């Protein structure tokens, strides 16, 4: 690869990476806007305006890209990188506007670049996916590029892109072929982007879908993605798919069946299915972006269609998680959204592309060096940690914490602040609710994994909705016996987790759950939870119960011989727990049975929309 082609490849890759990051950010911000409208109300005009602005940004390639030429590319890349700087500022309003501009300029870049530099497209998409995986691995699934300390790095990146654009204007003299993309290519590319950003390029999501080890999945996924950067593999894959219809059909079937295996199965078969789907998806991308399928004037329309498809699929997927409050028909129907995306990417390509674009660009074999280095670093970062021992052999600190998907009440993303809250209160055990582990609407981060790694604790997680959101329990000490069960749920599915701690003086049974909101049969849920607990003792039962001390749910817990530690200690008045800012009600409890509380308090931290409840008990 010549120096001018390498600089252009780096520019392409940078824009796509920033585009992926902006997608994750803007849908996370929109989640907060929509959530407040649904649960706190009232719906405001800003909710509608914010979505319409995003739609406008996605339509800009169709509206304006034909007015832009090859010489505008470096300027669009620079504008995309400048807008990307704001994504590292943890303020939802700033992130919204920054992500909107990043998507606008990035979308225009894609539309223009696909007309003149299609031969860079596929290899740049793969490189961007590898970089995205690597940045998220370094941050224990939360992209380090979205942290405040990344801003100087991003500014250096901006400078490098500016310098690259300057030298490209001097180096690149020849005329560029002007090719295009059609409607079918736009549909397929949109499905590819959705599958990658919501599942196939997220090792934590693959691990949660398959219930496999993240430490195994993450390096394997990076290897299988990065292998397409090797020239002999990527070029042969595109050539083979281009020449054999049966191979395109077979690859499409692997993509579809792999997604379904990952959704409905677990363990080995699910992992193999999802990793095979990733390989198939990228292989189809190389074939898709190798062809010119329409007049050049249609490329902007094709890219806008790509982005609108991404918008629709991400919203549908989000509704599958929030079905009780949006579209009840989407309950347990997330598989249908992924099936549709897989069919569109796979089967649309079967129609074939009659005309070819410019000759493909391949990296040199020296790319193996950074690939191997990245894989070694990835293995180091995901290597399982040894959980810390209990802080005391005479007592334990047990907490319950609704972590609000990793957000505070103002929708700052606060995973690190949540970790600091648990750390400062020296908690040995934490029952957690509203735990996300790879949703697009919470930055693709795995809350359970992040907190466990950061705090050097074990974690058990029960996915209750679409594999990627549920409840969890963090605990210190040796790995314990774990059990879990779903509870009957009319609305949002929930469950209960049990952990039998054998590393203390006597076995201690810890349970965590989350009870449903209004219009839910919470009495039946608490009855099933208490049946699950049985007469095991000594026991601890912590949760956001969405019920007050005087309610029937709490009375049922007291009837099962559980005691409220605040009442046992005579603490009056008992502090409220929700909302975190100026709390008005007490709905978060740590109930104890056959244990003596020595202290109990409610944390002052505002890292979530609930306050954490902590109870210290002496061990029998």
N, C-alpha and C positions, 0 to 999 in steps of 0.2 A: 504494500500500500504506500503510495507516494505521500509526501508531507501535506500537500493540499487536500488529498482525500482523507488523510487521518484527521486533520483539523475539522473538515466538514463532518466526518463521522462523529467526532467528539461533540460538535455542536448539535447534531441530530439527537444523539444520546442524551445530552443535557436537557434539551427541550422536552423529550418524552418523559424523562425522570421527573422533571418539575411538573409536567402535566399529570402524571400519576399521583404525585404528592398533593397537588391542588384538588384533584377529584376526591381524595380521601378527606381532605380538610373541609371542603365546602359541604359535603354531605354530612359530616359530623356537626358542623355549625347549623345546618338546616335542621338536623335532628333536634337540637336544642330549641330552635324557633318553633317547630311543629309541636314538640313535647309541651312547651309552655302553653301553646294555644289549646291543646287537647285537655291537659290536666289542671291548668291554673286559669286559663281563659282571661279575658275573652279573645276570640280570634281577632287579630288586627290586620289592617291593610298591609303592614310590612310582611306578614307571612306570604301573602299573594305576590307582593312586589318582588320579594327576594327570589321566589321561584321563577317569576317572569323574567327577571334580569338574567338568571342563569340560562333560561331558554334562549334569550336574545344572544347571549355570548356563544351558545352552541350553534345558533343560526348564522353568525357572522361569516364563517367560511363561505356559505352559499351566497351571502349578500355582497361580500367585499373582496374575496380572494382573487377573482378574475381581474381586478384592477391592480393587483400586485404582481411583481415580476421576480425573476431570479435574484436581482440585485437588492431586493428587500429582505432576503432571508436572514442575513446577519443582524439587521436592525430588529426584526421580529424576535430573534433568539435573545438579543440583549434585553429587549423589553420584557420578555417572559422571565428572564433571570432576575431582573430588577423587581418585578412584581413578586417573584418567589421569595424574596428576602422577608417580606412581611409574614410569611407562613410560620416563621420561627418566633413570632410574638404571640404569647399565649393570652390573647384577648379576642373574644369571638367576633366582635365587630371588625377589628383589624384583619383577622384571618378571613372573614367573609369577602371583603373587598379585595384583599390580596389574591385570594384564590380565584375570584371572579376574573380579575385582570390576567392572571396566569393562564387560565383556561381560554380566555379570549385571544390573547396573543399566541398562545401555544397552538390553539386550533387553527388560526390563520397560518402559522408556520407549517403545520402538518399539511394543510391543503396546498400551499404553494410548493413545499418541498416534494410532495408526491407527484407534482407535475414535472419538476425538473430534476429531482435527485432520487427517484424511486429506488435506484439500485442500492441506496444506503438504508432503506427503510427497515427491512426485516432484521438485519444484523444490529441496527440501532435499537429497535424494540427489545431484542433479547439482552443487549448490554444494559439497557435501562432497567429491565426486570432484575438482572443480576445485582446491579447497584442498589436497587430498592430493597431486595432481600438482604443484602449485606448491611445496609444502614439500619434495618430493623433488627437484624441479629445482634448488632453491637448494642442496641438499646433494649435488649430483652423483649423484643416484639414492638416496642414503641420507637418509631423512627427517630434516631438521634438528630436528623436534620430538622426536626420540628422543635428542638430545644433552643432556649434563648442563647446559649453559648455558641450555637452554630452560626449566628449572624456574621461574625468576621470571616468564617470559612465561605459562606455564601457570597460575601462581598468580593473575596478573592476570586471566586468562580466567575462573578460578573466581569471583573477586570480581565480574566483570561479569555472570556468569550469576546470581549471588546477587542482585545489584541488579535484574537483569531480572525474576527471579521475584517480587521484592518489588513492583515496579511493575505487573506483570501482575495480581497479585491485586487491585490497586486499579482497573485499567482494564477488565478483562474481567468483565462483569456478566451477559451474556446466557447462556441455556441452550445447551448443546452437543448436537448430534445425535449419537446413539450408533449407529455402524454397525459392520459386521464384515467379516471376510475368511474365505474358505473354504480348503479343502485345496489346490485348484488354484492359488490365489493364493500360498499358502505355497511350493509347489513352484517356481513361476515366479520368485518373489522370491529364493529360495535359489540358484537357478541364476544369476540376475542378479548377486548378490553374489559368487559364486564366479568368474564370468567377469571381473568388474571387478577384484577384488583379486588375481587370479592372472595376468591377461593384458591385458585390453582397456584398462584405465586405467593401465597401466605402459608408458610410451613406450620404456623400455629393453628390455622384453620383446618388444614389437612390432618394434623395430629388430633384435633378435637373431633372432627368428623369420624375419623377411623378409630379413635380411642387408643392411638399408638403413642409412642414416646416422642416428644418434640426433639429430644437430643439426637434421635435417629433420623427423624424426618427432615429436619432443617438442613443438615449437610447433604443428604441425598437429593433433596429438591434443588439445592444450589448447583450440585454437580450436573443433574439432568438438564437444568436450564442453561448453564454455562457451556455445556458440550456443543451447543449449536454455534458457539463463537469460533469453534475450530473449523477452518475453511473446508477441509475435505468432507466434513460431516454435513455442514449446512448446504453446500453446493450440491452434494450428491442427493440430499433429501429433496431439494427443490426440483432437481432434474428428474429424479425418479417419479415424483408425484406428477410432474408435468407430462411425462411420457406414458403413464399407465393409469387409465381410468379406474381399473380394479384396485390399484393401490390407494388412490384417493378415497374410494368408497370404503376400503378396509380401515384406513386411518380415521375416517369420520365415524365409523362404527365403534372403534376403540375409544374415541373421545366420548361418545354418548354412553356406552356401557361402563366406561371407567367412572364417569360422574355418578351414575346410578348405583354402581357397586359401592362407591364411597359414601353415598347417602344412606343406603339401606343395610349395608353390612358393617362389620367392625373388624379390627385387628388386621391380620396379614392381607387378606383379600381386599379390604377397603384401601389400605395403603398402596398396594400394587395397582389397584384400579385408578386411584387419583393420580399417582405418579405417571402411569401410562397415559392418562388423559392430558397431563401437562405436556408430555412429549408429543402426543398427537396434535394438540392445539398449536404448539410452536411450529411443528412441521407443516401444518396447513397454512400457517401464516407466511412461511417462506414461499410457498406456491402462490398464495393469494397476492402478495406484494411483488411478485416477479412479473406479473402480467399487466399490460395496459388494456383496459377493457372498454374504453369509451372515449369520446372526444374530450380534449383537455378542459373545455369549458365546464364539464360536468363534475370535475374533481371537488370543487367547493361544495356542491350539492351532496356529493357522496360523503364527504367528511361531516357535514352537518347532520346527515342521516345517521352516520356512525355515532355521533354524540347524542342525538335524540334517542337512539336505541339504548345507549348506555344509561341515559337519564331514566327512561321508562323501566328498564330492568332493575336498576338500583332501587327505585321507588317501590316496585312490586316486591322486591326482596325485603325491603324494610317493612312493608305492610305484613309480610309473612311472619315477622317477629312481633308486630303490634296488632295482630288480627282482632283481639277483642275490642279495640278502640278505633279500628279503621275498617277493614274488610273481613268479617268473620269467616267468609268462605275460604280464606287463605290459611286457615288453621291446618298445620301439618302438610302444607302444599308447597313448601319451599323447593322440593325436588322438581316440581313442574316448571318452575322458573329456570332452573339450571338445565333441565331437559330441553326446554325451548331454545335456550342460548346455544347449547351443544348442537342441536339440530340445525339451527340457522348457520352457525359457523361451519359445520361439517357438510351438510347437504347442499347448501347454496353453492359451495365450491365445486360440486360435482358437475355443474353445468359447463365448466371449463372456461378458459380464457384464450381467445383465439390469437391475440396479438401480444408480443413480448415487449417488455421495456428494455432499458439499457442493460448492459452486461452487469451481472452481480458483482458486488464488492466483497472480497474476503479479507479477513485479517491475516497477518503472518502467523507462523507457528509459534512465534515468541509469545503469543497471547497465553500459552500454557503456563508461563511463569506466574503472572498475576492470578490466574485461575487457581492454581495449586496453592498459592499463598493465601488467597481468600478462603479457600476450603479449610486450610489448617487453622486459620484464625476463627472461622465459624465453629469448628469442632471444639476449640478451646472455650469459646464463649458459651456454648450450649452444654458443655460437660456438666453432668448432674452434680449439685453441691451436697455437702454433708450438712444436715440441719443442726442448728445449735441446740445445746442442752437446755433444760428448764432453768429459769433464772434462780430457782430455789427448790430444795428438796422438801421444804416444810410447807410451802404454800404455792399456789398458782394464781396467775392473773388471767381471767377469762373475759372476753369481750364479745359484743355483737356489734356489727357495723354494716349498715346499708351504704354501699360505696357509690351508688348512683351511676353505675357504668363507668366510673372513673372521672366524674365531673363534680364540681361544686355547684352551688345554687345559681351562680352567674355564668355557668357553662365554660369556665376555665377547665382545661384538662389537667387533673391533679393527681395522677398516679404517684408521683414522688411525694407530694404532700400527704397523701393517704399513708404511704409507707412511713413517713416521719411521724405521723400521729400514732401509729401502732408502736413504733420504736420508742418514742418518748414516754409512752405509758407502760413500756416494758411488758407487753402482753405475751403470754405463753400460748394462748389459744384464741382464735378469732373466728366466730361464725359470720360469714359475709352473705349479703343479699345484693341482687341486681349486679351480677358479675358478668361482664362481657369478655369473650375470648377470641375475637377475630371479626367482629362486625364492622362493616364499612362505616357505620355511623358512630363508632367510637375509635376512630383512627386505625382500625385494624389491629389494635393492641390486644394482648391477652392479659387481662387484669390479674387473673389468678397466678399465672406463671411469673409475671413481672414482680408481683408482691412477694411471692415465694423466693425468687432469686435474690431480690433486693434485701429481704429480711432474713435470709438463710433459715427458712422454715419449710416444713412439708406442706403440701396442699392436696386436698381431695376436692374434686369438682363434680357437680352433677348438672349436666346440661338439661334444661327443661324445655327450651324452645329452640328449634332449628339448629341443634348441635352447639350453638355459639353463645348462648346466654343462659344463666341459671344461678345456682347458689354454690358456695364453697366453704371450706373450713381450713384455716391455717393452723398449724400446731408445731411446737418444738418437740425435740426428743427423737427417739428412734421411730422408724416407720411403724404405724399402728394398723390394726385390723379395721377395715373400712367397710361400711355398708350404706346402701341408699335405696330409695324407693320413690316413685312418683305418687302424688296424692291426687285424688279425684278433683278435677278442676272444670268448672263451667266456663270460665273465662281463660285468663292466662295460666298455662300449665305450670305447676309447681311441684315440689317434692321435699324430701327430708334426707339428711345425711347423718350417719352415725359413725363415731370414731371411738374405738376402745383403746385407751391409753394404758399401756402395760409398763411404761418406763417410770412411773411414779410409785409411791409406797404400796398402793393397792390399785387394782384396775379402776379407772375412772371413765365413765361413759359420757361422751359429749355429743350433743345433737344440735343441728342447725336447720332452720327452715325459713320460709317466707310465706305468709298467708296472703290470700287474694284481697282485692279492693272491693268496692261496693258491688252489689249484685252477685257476689260470690257466696257459695255455701261454705263459709269458713268454719262453721260448727262441725260439719262433716270432715273438713280438712283437719281440724285439730283433734277430732276423735281418731282419725286414721293415724295421725302422727303419734298420738299417745299409745295406740295399739302397737305401733312400730317400736316404740321405746319399751313398752312392757313394764316389768317390775325391776328392771336393771337398776342397780344403785351401788354406790353413790353416782348421781347423774347431774348433768348440766344441760339446760335447754335454752338456747339463745336464738333470737330472731327479731326481725321487724314483723310483728304480729298484726299490724294494722288494726289493733284493738287496744282499748284502754284497760286499766286495772279493774274497773268495775264491770266490764263487759262479760258476756257469757263465755267467750273463748278463754279469758283469763281465769274465770271461775272453774272451768273444766280442768285447767292446768293445776290450780290449787287443790282441786278434788283428787288429783293424782299424786298428792303429797309433795308437790313442788312449792317452794317458798320464795317470795320476793326478797332478795338480800337487803334492799333499802328499808323494807318494813321490819325485817329481822333486826337490823341495826338501829331502828328508830330514827331514821333520817327524815326530817320534816322541815320544810316541804321537800318532796322528792322532785329533783330537777326534770324538766321536760326534755324531749329528744328531737322533736320535729316541728317545723323545719329547723335547719341548723342556725339560721339567722333569726334571732328573737323567737325561740321555740315556744309553741303554744300547746303542744299535746305530748303525752307520753305513750308511745306505741312500740318502743324498742325495749326488750327485756332480756335479762339473763336470769332464768329461774334455776334454783338449786334444790337438790333432794339429798337428804342425809349428809349435808355438808354445813360447815359453819363459816359464815362470811366474816371476815375481819375488816373489810373496807369495801366501799362501793362509791363510784362517782361517774359523772358524765363529763366527757372530755369537752374542752372549750374549742377544739379545732373546728374550722369551717371548711375543711377540705372536701366534704360531701354535702348533700342537702339534708342529711341526718347527722346527729351527733353520736359519737361512739359511746356505748355503755360499757364500763369496766367493773368487774367484781373480783376481789381478792378473797380466796378461800384457803383455810388451813386444811391440810391433807390428813385423812384419817390414819 
